[in-house]
Amino acid sequence: MTNAAIDIVWLKRDLRLRDHQPLIEAAKSQNPVLLVYLFEPELLKDPHFSARHWQFVIDSITNLNAQLRPMSTQVWLGFDSAVSVFDYLHKRFTIRSLFSHMETGLMNTYTRDRAIAQWCERHSVKWQEYAQSAVIRGLTHRHDWQKQWQAFYHQPCSDIPLDTINWQYISQPEPMTHPLPLSQLQRQPGGEQRAWSVLKSFFKTRYTRYHTDISYPEAARRSCSRLSPYIAFGNISTRQIYQYVKTISGRNPDHKLAINAFSERIAWHDHFVQKFESEHAMQWRSVNKGYSDFAYEDGPVAQWLFEKWRNGETGFPLVDACMCALNITGYLNFRMRAMIVSFACHWLNLDWRRVAEYLAGQFLDFEPGIHYPQIQMQAGITGTNTIRLYNPVKQSKVLDSDGQFIKKWIPALMHVPGAYIHTPWNIPALILTMENIHIPERYRQPIIDMDARGPMIRNTLWAYRKRPEVIEESARIINRHSLPKDKH
């Protein structure tokens, strides 16, 4: 007696039920459809992911199950390697076809996908993968990429009534035998319905100051869309967002600059993911091989500097406030992300790989395809981008002039006078005594002297930039990754 044939929709970073081509294609077969999500040991142990990410995933699956409850089904969870789980399901049901989106992930997910492709071939299971964005697998140039981007984003979103699908139900063992590391810290909750709520709230009022507030650490927390975690885990697709923006743009002519600035970020998303898809080795080596022997700080000193930076104890108020906010909430606006990377990789001379791995675990919206190209760009090791040696004091005075953000995240500086909030080491001892101000010693003597280190850092960075091997690699990178208009 043969087992009943089923089709499986393998959910990865696409935790939604709409604009989901794999789900639509699986439904066409009329075979029972089982939704599967895997908590793979390789990813649970991966330092790029932390408890906040798994909590977001659980939130997302909980929301999917709430939507699926009227159909008497749910997402089935597997707690083992993908090959082991599909082996089990195949023996129990006989998998006819496997449907999923293509994934641009870390090396371990790429290795896993290759193993699943081999497993499918051995067991005569047809694996059908679909593009989730305009990113093209195996692309070696960008000659027609913009046209293909336009074509993808103007395709209608793929939806199907959930009650028309022939669902396969498998009960989930209770209690879970594989407890997950979950986070109780402040953070955004996950879920498809939550993603749409955030999108609509953004375009109700918050978006009007998007283009003016995007660089300011406190204002950006309100005026930016805050959609990035939902995009990263696929609660909503970038195509859904793009088409939603198109429907409202004509109705809001007074805020065209804000809408255009936001729309550009949607295209920017796929542009950077395509870079990573085309050259994924940038996860562990500089995309510009001319920087392969760059001498970073090493040994106990590097460990000490890293710990101070990671814990928000550098003595530079804005840097520390950013790290505290990030560690607690999982969010930081783009300009501040660039600054903390610049501070770590330039001012502290920490290896960008160590910085990248730590920040991946903190950013709730960690997306490998954006994370690594951006880290390398801010670390100044591409040879094609401007070297940004952000001065945290200057950034602080310009972007948090009244110290509101600093005082919010570093209560120890709450009573520092405004004139000294950016440089508390300059507070005269007399003022500290007369006003009874007590601040941690690190704000009297930060971990580095920027005036002393600055010239050395600039000389090192620009000397490397002029190396023949860096220049040669830069030409290769531009040819491979730049859009045609960027070559001129």
Order of alpha helices (4+ residues) and beta strands (2+ residues): beta-alpha-beta-alpha-alpha-beta-alpha-beta-alpha-beta-alpha-alpha-alpha-alpha-alpha-alpha-alpha-alpha-alpha-alpha-alpha-alpha-alpha-alpha-alpha-alpha-alpha
